[in-house]
């Protein structure tokens, strides 16, 4: 009867040890995932920073182009007011007009690129938020697994202690049967009898 109890405790101990190893493996895998997700978030932040710098540079260029366009528009009005007296400069004025249109097209292209970059920045922000959410969820899962692991460790320790006590009592009982232990106290005999009936 004692040996079957020992086997049961040994089986539970082995199963709990297996569960513990499985949980340790899960924690290790999830820790690796957390590190990989952290790397991905860092990469995205670097990429986001680069796009932000490019966005700022593009906005500055756009401001310069808008100022330049305003200046050219003023020049155009002045030249149109003097056109009757500046026939000789007509060719030069047409050239300036062409440059103005080219710069206007360039400014519109920059506006388009600016819109595209803003959309890209928003997408990167959303992707970063998703990874941060996944990271929090993974950390919470690790915490839960570590709590389960602690409970398994406590159960294993309790069973090991119980096994140790069971083995000790069994040894005393066997020695008593062989006459190696002399039971002098009736209380001790009663305790052993009760323990044997319980186990």
C-alpha positions in Angstrom: 0.0 0.0 0.0 2.9 2.3 0.9 4.7 1.6 -2.3 1.6 2.4 -4.4 1.3 5.7 -2.6 5.0 6.4 -3.3 4.4 5.5 -7.0 1.4 7.8 -7.1 3.5 10.6 -5.6 6.3 9.8 -8.0 4.0 9.9 -11.0 2.5 13.2 -9.9 6.0 14.6 -9.2 7.1 13.4 -12.7 4.1 15.0 -14.3 4.5 18.2 -12.5 8.2 18.3 -13.4 7.1 17.8 -17.0 4.6 20.6 -16.7 7.3 22.8 -15.2 9.7 22.1 -18.0 6.9 22.8 -20.6 6.1 26.1 -18.8 9.8 27.0 -18.7 10.0 26.3 -22.5 6.9 28.4 -23.1 8.3 31.3 -21.0 11.6 31.1 -23.0 9.8 31.1 -26.4 7.6 34.0 -25.3 10.6 35.9 -24.0 12.2 35.5 -27.4 9.0 36.7 -29.0 9.1 39.8 -26.7 12.7 40.5 -27.7 11.9 40.1 -31.4 8.8 42.3 -31.1 10.9 44.9 -29.2 13.5 44.8 -32.1 10.6 45.3 -34.6 9.3 48.3 -32.6 12.8 49.8 -32.5 13.2 49.3 -36.2 9.8 50.9 -36.9 10.7 53.9 -34.6 13.9 54.4 -36.5 12.0 54.2 -39.8 9.4 56.6 -38.4 12.1 59.0 -37.3 13.6 59.0 -40.8 10.3 59.6 -42.5 9.6 62.4 -40.0 12.9 64.1 -40.9 12.1 63.7 -44.6 8.6 65.1 -44.0 10.0 68.2 -42.1 12.5 68.8 -45.0 9.8 68.5 -47.6 7.6 70.9 -45.6 10.5 73.4 -45.5 11.1 73.0 -49.2 7.4 73.6 -49.8 7.5 76.8 -47.8 10.4 78.0 -49.8 8.7 77.2 -53.1 5.5 79.0 -51.9 7.5 82.1 -51.0 9.3 81.8 -54.4 6.0 81.5 -56.2 4.6 84.6 -54.4 7.7 86.5 -55.4 7.4 85.4 -59.0 3.7 86.3 -59.1 4.6 89.9 -57.9 7.3 90.1 -60.6 4.8 89.0 -63.2 2.3 91.7 -62.2 5.0 94.3 -62.3 6.2 93.1 -65.7 2.7 93.1 -67.1 2.2 96.8 -66.0 5.4 97.7 -67.8 4.9 95.5 -70.9 4.2 98.4 -73.2 7.5 100.0 -72.4 9.5 96.7 -72.2 9.0 95.1 -75.6 12.7 94.3 -75.8 12.5 92.3 -72.6 9.5 90.2 -73.8 11.6 87.1 -74.5 13.2 87.3 -71.0 9.7 87.7 -69.4 8.4 84.6 -71.3 11.3 82.7 -70.0 10.5 83.8 -66.4 6.9 82.8 -67.0 8.1 79.3 -68.1 10.3 79.0 -64.9 7.4 80.1 -62.8 5.2 77.3 -64.2 7.9 74.8 -63.8 8.3 75.8 -60.1 4.5 75.7 -59.7 4.5 72.2 -61.0 7.4 71.3 -58.7 5.5 72.8 -55.7 2.4 70.7 -56.6 4.6 67.6 -56.8 6.0 68.4 -53.4 2.5 68.8 -52.1 1.6 65.4 -53.4 4.7 63.8 -51.9 3.9 65.5 -48.6 0.4 64.0 -48.5 1.9 60.6 -49.3 4.5 60.9 -46.5 1.8 61.9 -44.0 -0.2 58.8 -44.9 3.0 56.7 -44.5 3.7 58.2 -41.1 0.2 57.4 -39.9 0.5 53.8 -41.2 3.8 53.4 -39.3 2.3 54.9 -36.2 -0.6 52.4 -36.4 1.8 49.5 -37.0 3.9 50.6 -34.0 0.8 50.8 -31.8 -0.2 47.3 -32.9 3.2 45.9 -31.9 3.1 47.6 -28.6 -0.3 46.1 -27.9 1.0 42.6 -28.9 4.0 43.2 -26.6 1.8 44.1 -23.6 -0.4 41.0 -24.3 2.7 38.7 -24.5 4.2 40.1 -21.3 0.8 39.5 -19.5 0.9 35.9 -20.8 4.4 35.4 -19.5 3.4 36.8 -16.1 0.5 34.3 -15.9 2.8 31.4 -17.0 5.3 32.4 -14.3 2.6 32.4 -11.7 1.5 28.9 -12.8 5.1 27.8 -12.7 5.4 29.1 -9.1 2.3 27.1 -8.1 3.7 24.0 -9.8 7.0 24.5 -7.9 5.1 24.8 -4.6 3.1 21.6 -5.4 6.3 19.7 -6.3 8.0 20.9 -3.0 4.9 19.8 -1.0 4.8 16.4 -2.6 8.5 15.9 -2.1 8.1 16.7 1.6 5.2 14.4 1.8 7.1 11.6 0.1 10.0 12.1 2.5 7.7 11.9 5.5 6.0 8.8 4.0 9.3 7.1 3.4 10.5 7.8 7.0 7.3 6.5 8.6 7.4 3.4 6.4 11.0 2.7 7.5 10.0 3.0 11.2 7.1 0.7 10.7 9.2 -2.0 8.9 11.8 -1.9 11.6 9.1 -2.3 14.2 7.8 -5.4 12.5 11.3 -6.9 12.5 11.7 -6.1 16.2 14.4 -3.6 15.6 12.3 -0.8 17.2 11.1 -1.3 20.7 7.9 0.6 21.3 8.0 1.6 25.0 5.3 4.3 25.0 1.6 3.3 24.5 1.0 6.7 23.0 3.6 6.1 20.3 2.1 2.7 19.5 -1.4 4.3 19.2 0.1 7.0 16.9 1.7 4.4 14.6 -1.6 2.3 14.5 -3.6 5.4 13.6 -1.1 6.4 10.9 -1.2 2.9 9.4 -5.0 2.9 9.3 -5.0 6.3 7.6 -2.4 5.5 5.0 
